[in-house]
Amino acid sequence: MQTLDPVTPALLPSRRVTRPVQVGAVTIGGNAPVVVQSMINEDTLDTPGAVAAIRALHKAGCELVRVTVPSLAHARALERIRKTLEDTYQPVPLVADVHHDGGPIALEVARHVDKVRINPGLFVFRRARLGDYTAEDIERARAQIREELKPLVDVLGTQDKAMRIGVNHGSLSERMLYIHGDTPEGMVQSAVEFIEICEQLGYYNLVISLKASRVPVMIAVYRLAAKLLDARGMPYPFHLGVTEAGDGEYGRIKSTAGIATLLADGIGDTIRVSLTEDPLKEIPVCYGILQALGLRRTMVEYVACPSCGRTLFNLETVLHRVREATCHLTGLNIAVMGCIVNGPGEMADADYGYVGKTPGTISLYRGREEIKKVPEDRGVEELVDLIKSDGRWVDP
């Protein structure tokens, strides 16, 4: 998928300033475009299936691919997967997802991937305890985290690889729940604890995520994290997502509501839309969010009115014909407007306009300039000819 440089609208707040973190050939944070990622569903022990799924996602525009590694055997399988990709396709930036008792697994998989994701609530996994935590208990737990995290940090630092500190609302440690409650503050402090340990060990290749399945919680925790981390001189990039968003229309709406709100605030450096569907279906939603905000241009931007009694042709049918003829022209803005009343004004930012002039007649525009009137039955053909005459046409 062709992706152009980000085009940030002047009306949006400036993006939060973050340090760049390299993940394979992809940069997260800094001034890099917002990165799109997803995760395969295949068992990592199934090398052919995992490789096929990774390839399919990457070809669809997924720039980072995450795989699950629930055991040492799964971690070792990443060596075969990576080599097969390099031999039969191309290198793909890979992220390993590590959860319960993750130390040994993370240590092994760090040799084979570009980034390791750990969950602070589960990395040093212990059964929940009852009763109060004393100051000594809390300090003992932090010392244990440092002891188990240090070998991983050493390996990642030596290889100049990245780590995602991925906090989930539903898996905060019992200790964090005791100290902070089930709150955005608890999620942020869970991440901060691991960040501080990494910094004490001289490691800074960090990406932070703080996901929740409820959109208001997700928005609140990222805003709080941005404020707190920036105040403490911790400008780490954020991975955004509404976890367990579900499927269908509502899953897409939930993800867009959370991700787009934060991106519009200038918060976020990489995103995933987590749908209970084939992961391939997540990628267009991600790019749609980024394009709608003007952060990346990967498709044609169509401007079309909703139709009304003034519309001089079947707008839905014509828009479909225009899209079918031009959808491969990445980066263009094309307006399809039903009548002359609002058309020229509403489509002022478009590169080309297709506007109903009178019954049976179409006006074609280049920007604000009306170029010619053509019969309706030749409208799409004439629009294509106009684009070609301007040297902006490429063959599909």
C-alpha positions in Angstrom: 0.0 0.0 0.0 1.3 3.4 -1.0 1.5 5.8 1.9 2.3 9.5 1.6 3.9 11.9 4.1 1.5 13.0 6.9 -0.5 16.1 6.1 -1.5 17.6 9.5 -4.3 20.1 9.3 -3.5 23.5 10.8 -6.7 23.3 12.9 -5.6 20.2 14.8 -3.3 20.6 17.9 0.4 19.9 17.3 1.3 16.3 17.8 2.7 15.5 21.2 6.5 15.6 21.0 7.9 12.0 21.5 11.2 10.4 21.1 11.6 8.1 18.0 11.7 4.4 18.6 12.9 2.1 15.9 11.1 -1.2 15.3 12.8 -2.9 12.4 12.6 -0.6 9.4 9.7 1.3 11.0 10.0 4.4 13.2 7.4 5.0 15.9 7.2 8.5 17.3 9.3 11.6 16.6 8.1 13.1 13.4 7.2 9.8 11.8 3.7 9.2 10.3 1.3 7.4 12.6 2.1 3.6 12.2 -0.6 1.0 11.5 -0.4 -2.4 13.2 -2.4 -5.5 13.8 -2.0 -9.1 15.1 -2.4 -12.5 13.5 -4.8 -15.1 14.9 -2.7 -18.1 13.8 -0.9 -20.3 16.4 2.8 -19.3 16.2 3.8 -23.0 16.2 2.1 -23.2 12.8 5.0 -21.7 10.7 3.3 -21.9 7.3 0.0 -20.5 8.6 1.7 -17.8 10.6 3.9 -16.7 7.7 0.9 -16.6 5.3 -1.0 -14.5 7.8 1.9 -12.1 8.3 2.4 -11.7 4.6 -1.3 -11.0 4.0 -1.4 -8.3 6.7 1.8 -6.7 5.5 0.6 -6.6 1.9 -2.7 -5.0 3.1 -0.7 -2.1 4.7 0.0 -3.4 8.2 3.4 -2.0 9.1 4.0 -3.9 12.3 2.6 -7.4 12.9 2.2 -8.8 16.4 2.3 -12.5 17.2 1.5 -14.3 20.4 4.1 -16.3 22.3 2.4 -18.1 25.3 5.3 -20.5 25.8 9.0 -21.0 25.1 8.2 -23.3 22.2 6.2 -20.5 20.6 9.1 -18.0 21.3 11.5 -20.3 19.5 9.2 -20.7 16.6 9.7 -17.0 15.8 13.2 -17.9 14.5 11.7 -20.1 11.8 8.9 -17.6 11.0 11.3 -14.7 10.6 13.7 -16.7 8.5 10.9 -18.0 6.2 9.6 -14.4 5.7 13.1 -13.2 4.8 13.7 -16.2 2.4 10.3 -16.2 0.7 9.0 -12.6 1.0 10.8 -9.8 2.8 11.7 -8.7 6.3 8.5 -7.7 8.2 8.8 -5.8 11.6 7.5 -8.3 14.2 6.3 -7.7 17.7 6.0 -10.6 20.2 3.2 -10.5 22.7 4.2 -11.8 26.1 2.0 -12.1 29.2 2.0 -14.5 32.2 5.4 -15.2 33.8 7.0 -13.5 30.8 10.6 -13.3 31.8 12.1 -16.5 30.2 9.7 -16.3 27.2 10.5 -12.7 26.5 14.2 -13.3 26.9 14.1 -16.0 24.2 11.8 -14.3 21.8 13.8 -11.0 22.0 16.4 -12.8 19.8 14.0 -13.2 16.9 11.7 -10.1 16.8 12.0 -6.3 16.6 9.9 -5.5 19.6 8.7 -7.3 22.7 5.3 -6.4 24.3 5.0 -7.1 28.0 2.0 -6.6 30.3 3.0 -5.0 33.6 0.1 -6.6 35.4 1.2 -10.1 34.4 4.9 -10.0 33.7 5.7 -11.0 37.2 2.6 -13.1 37.7 1.6 -14.1 41.2 -1.7 -15.3 42.6 -3.8 -12.4 44.1 -3.3 -12.1 47.8 -5.7 -10.9 50.4 -5.1 -8.2 53.0 -3.2 -4.9 53.0 0.1 -4.2 51.3 2.8 -2.8 53.5 5.5 -0.5 52.3 7.9 -3.4 52.6 5.6 -5.6 50.4 5.5 -2.9 47.7 9.2 -2.3 47.7 9.8 -6.1 47.6 7.5 -6.4 44.6 9.3 -3.6 42.7 12.7 -5.2 43.5 11.4 -8.5 42.0 10.2 -6.7 38.9 13.6 -5.1 38.4 15.3 -8.5 38.9 13.1 -10.2 36.3 13.0 -7.3 33.8 16.8 -6.6 33.8 17.9 -9.6 31.6 15.3 -8.6 29.0 16.3 -5.0 29.1 19.9 -6.0 28.7 19.2 -8.1 25.7 17.0 -5.6 24.0 19.4 -2.8 24.7 22.4 -4.7 23.3 20.4 -5.4 20.1 18.9 -1.9 19.9 15.4 -3.4 19.9 12.2 -2.0 21.3 9.8 -2.8 24.1 6.1 -2.0 24.5 4.9 -1.6 28.0 1.3 -2.6 27.4 -1.0 -1.9 30.3 -4.6 -3.3 30.0 -7.4 -2.0 32.1 -8.6 -5.5 32.8 -5.3 -6.9 34.0 -3.9 -4.5 36.5 -1.9 -6.2 39.2 -3.6 -6.8 42.6 -1.0 -4.5 44.1 -1.8 -1.6 41.8 -5.5 -2.1 42.4 -4.9 -1.9 46.1 -2.8 1.3 45.9 -4.8 3.2 43.2 -8.0 1.3 42.7 -9.5 0.4 39.4 -8.7 3.8 37.9 -6.9 5.5 35.1 -4.4 6.7 37.7 -3.7 3.0 38.5 -3.1 2.2 34.8 -0.7 5.1 34.4 1.2 4.3 37.5 1.5 0.7 36.4 3.3 1.9 33.2 5.4 4.5 35.1 6.7 1.9 37.5 8.1 -0.2 34.6 9.3 3.0 32.7 11.3 4.0 35.8 13.0 0.6 36.1 13.9 0.7 32.4 15.4 4.2 32.7 17.3 3.2 35.9 18.8 0.4 33.7 19.7 2.9 30.9 17.1 1.6 28.5 14.8 4.0 26.6 13.5 2.2 23.5 10.0 2.2 24.9 6.5 2.5 23.4 3.6 2.8 25.9 0.0 1.5 25.6 -2.9 1.9 28.1 -5.8 0.1 26.5 -9.4 -0.2 27.8 -12.5 -1.7 26.3 -14.6 1.4 27.4 -13.9 4.4 25.3 -14.2 7.1 28.1 -11.7 5.2 30.2 -9.3 4.7 27.3 -9.5 8.5 26.4 -9.0 9.5 30.1 -6.1 7.3 30.7 -4.1 8.4 27.6 -4.7 12.0 28.3 -3.6 11.6 31.9 -0.5 9.6 30.8 0.5 12.3 28.3 0.2 15.0 30.9 2.1 13.0 33.6 4.8 11.5 31.4 5.6 14.8 29.7 5.8 16.6 33.1 8.3 14.0 34.2 10.4 14.2 31.1 9.3 10.8 29.7 8.3 11.6 26.1 7.7 8.1 25.0 5.4 7.4 22.0 1.9 5.9 22.5 0.3 3.0 20.9 -3.5 3.6 20.8 -6.3 1.2 20.7 -9.7 0.3 22.2 -9.2 -3.3 23.3 -11.9 -5.8 22.8 -13.9 -3.4 20.6 -16.1 -6.2 19.2 -17.2 -6.6 15.6 -19.3 -5.0 12.9 -20.3 -1.4 12.7 -20.3 -0.8 16.5 -16.8 -2.2 16.9 -15.6 0.2 14.2 -17.4 3.1 15.8 -16.0 2.4 19.3 -12.5 2.2 17.9 -12.8 5.4 15.9 -14.4 7.3 18.8 -11.4 6.5 21.0 -8.5 6.5 18.6 -9.6 9.6 16.5 -10.4 11.6 19.6 -6.9 11.2 21.0 -5.2 11.7 17.6 -7.2 14.9 17.2 -5.7 16.0 20.6 -2.2 15.3 19.1 -1.8 12.1 21.1 -0.8 8.9 19.5 2.0 7.5 17.3 0.8 4.0 16.3 -2.7 2.5 16.3 -4.6 -0.8 16.1 -8.3 -1.3 15.6 -9.0 -4.5 17.5 -12.0 -6.2 15.9 -13.4 -9.6 16.5 -13.0 -10.3 12.8 -10.4 -11.3 10.3 -7.4 -8.9 11.2 -7.3 -7.9 7.5 -10.5 -6.0 8.1 -8.8 -3.8 10.7 -6.3 -2.2 8.3 -8.8 -0.1 6.1 -10.4 1.2 9.3 -7.0 2.4 10.6 -6.1 4.1 7.4 -9.6 5.6 7.2 -9.2 7.2 10.6 -5.8 8.6 9.7 -7.1 10.0 6.4 -10.2 11.5 7.9 -7.9 13.5 10.3 -5.5 14.4 7.6 -2.6 12.5 9.2 -1.9 10.2 6.3 -3.1 10.1 2.7 -3.4 6.6 1.3 -6.6 6.8 -0.8 -8.7 9.2 -2.8 -10.7 11.6 -0.6 -14.2 11.8 -1.9 -16.5 14.7 -1.0 -20.1 14.1 -1.7 -23.4 15.7 -0.6 -26.1 13.5 1.0 -28.6 14.3 -1.7 -31.8 16.3 -1.5 -34.7 17.4 -3.7 -32.4 19.6 -5.7 -30.2 16.8 -6.8 -30.1 16.5 -10.6 -28.9 12.8 -10.9 -28.8 9.6 -8.9 -25.9 10.7 -6.6 -25.3 7.3 -5.0 -25.0 5.6 -8.4 -22.8 8.4 -9.8 -20.5 8.4 -6.8 -20.0 4.7 -7.2 -19.1 5.1 -10.9 -16.6 7.9 -10.1 -15.0 5.9 -7.3 -14.8 2.8 -9.5 -12.9 4.8 -12.1 -10.6 6.8 -9.9 -10.1 5.0 -6.5 -6.5 4.1 -7.4 -5.4 7.7 -7.7 -3.9 8.0 -4.2 -3.9 11.5 -2.8 -6.5 13.2 -5.0 -9.6 15.0 -3.6 -12.6 14.5 -5.8 -16.1 16.0 -5.2 -19.4 14.7 -6.5 -22.1 17.2 -5.8 -25.8 16.9 -6.8 -26.5 20.5 -7.8 -25.0 23.9 -8.4 -26.4 25.6 -5.3 -23.9 24.4 -2.7 -21.6 22.4 -4.9 -18.8 24.8 -5.9 -18.6 26.2 -2.3 -18.7 22.9 -0.5 -16.1 21.3 -2.7 -13.7 24.2 -2.6 -10.8 22.1 -1.3 -11.2 19.4 -3.9 -8.8 18.9 -6.8 -11.7 18.0 -9.2 -15.4 18.4 -9.0 -18.4 16.6 -10.7 -21.4 18.8 -10.3 -25.0 18.6 -11.5 -25.5 21.8 -13.6 -28.9 21.3 -15.2 -30.9 18.2 -15.9 -28.8 15.9 -18.1 -25.7 18.2 -17.9 -22.6 18.0 -15.7 -20.1 20.7 -14.9 -16.5 19.6 -14.3 -14.3 21.7 -12.1 -10.6 21.9 -11.5 -10.4 23.3 -8.0 -12.8 26.3 -8.0 -12.6 26.8 -11.8 -15.4 25.4 -14.0 -13.6 23.8 -16.9 -16.5 22.5 -19.1 -20.1 21.3 -19.3 -20.6 17.8 -20.6 -23.6 15.4 -21.1 -24.4 13.4 -18.0 -23.9 10.1 -19.8 -20.2 11.2 -20.5 -19.5 12.7 -17.1 -17.2 10.1 -15.7 -15.3 9.6 -19.0 -14.8 13.4 -19.3 -13.6 13.6 -15.7 -11.0 10.9 -16.3 -9.9 12.8 -19.5 -9.5 16.0 -17.5 -7.4 14.2 -14.9 -5.3 12.7 -17.7 -4.8 16.1 -19.4 -3.4 17.5 -16.1 -0.8 14.7 -15.9 -2.3 13.4 -12.7 -3.5 10.0 -14.0 -1.8 6.7 -13.3 -2.9 3.4 -14.7 -4.5 1.1 -12.1 
